[in-house]
Amino acid sequence: MDAETTGTPARRRFGPLARTLVGLGLLAALVATVGHGPVLAGLRLIDAPALAAALGIGVLTTVCCAWRWSLVASGLGVRLPLGTAVAHCYRAVFLNATLPGGVLGDVHRAVRHGRDSGDLGRGVRAVVWERTVGQVVLIVVALVVLAAFPSPVRPFLPAAAALLVAVGVGAVLLARLTPVRAASRLGRALRAATADVRAGLLARRAWCGVLLASTVAVAGHLATFVVAARTAGSDAPLSLLVPLTLLALLAMGVPANVAGFGPREGVAAWAFAAAGLTAAEGVTTAMVYGALVLVASLPGAAVLLVRRVPVPAGTV
């Protein structure tokens, strides 16, 4: 019992450290492979038009993510005005872009909003579902684009699609077959998840806005990556560049990075090289993208300095 109690905090501390070390290891391996030249060269090429484009696109994607979050939170019965959601999202994006792991900003906004609204559980679940639906839409868009255009992973798409369908069908069957009054922890979790999905994502007043906001946000991330590629000097056609961009964006979902850098650059290096370009071009593009995202997140630093974003307490 004592060993278990003392071991749990140690494991919690080791997890983030291990993920950071993995990110550092990936970056070190990339520098050893392509050298530091492509990284520095790409950063030197960033100009005012690229920064302005990143800031403008960042406003659009942040507002869309905030709108999606507000819709989901409202469906779960937690009040979240759009202006407050935008401020919280900007702060979260800035923290994600500057801290290891790439998710600490979302953790912060989930806990902060949950406490401020007086319902920590629903506040946290609103962020979890908001982030989940964003990733699901990204995966669906990626599958469609990667199937429509040439990419290094095209031969594996049928298996990936079949796996996703199987997981989805399995989740639905599990939710339906679990007794409504099941007293187990799994039963309670499934009932809560099903209720959340119905109220926060599939409700008549929510699903259309959630889908639209998620799609526009994905398009914004793609546009920023294309700006980064052009800034880095890539002249690859969009039909080749967009699929590679989606692979790099999917890699950003891996929480083993250093301020967002690591898996994204590794996947970009592999994907660009496999598509007939160069690994250096992929690394440079991904590094420029990371720098542009950091600049686009700077309004979040101002929100962080203010330190207090008021959230009206109460539920809908």
Helices and strands as residue ranges (DSSP letters): H 2-34, H 37-44, H 48-75, H 82-98, H 104-117, H 120-148, G 154-156, H 157-177, H 185-196, I 197-201, H 207-231, H 238-251, H 263-274, H 279-296, H 298-306
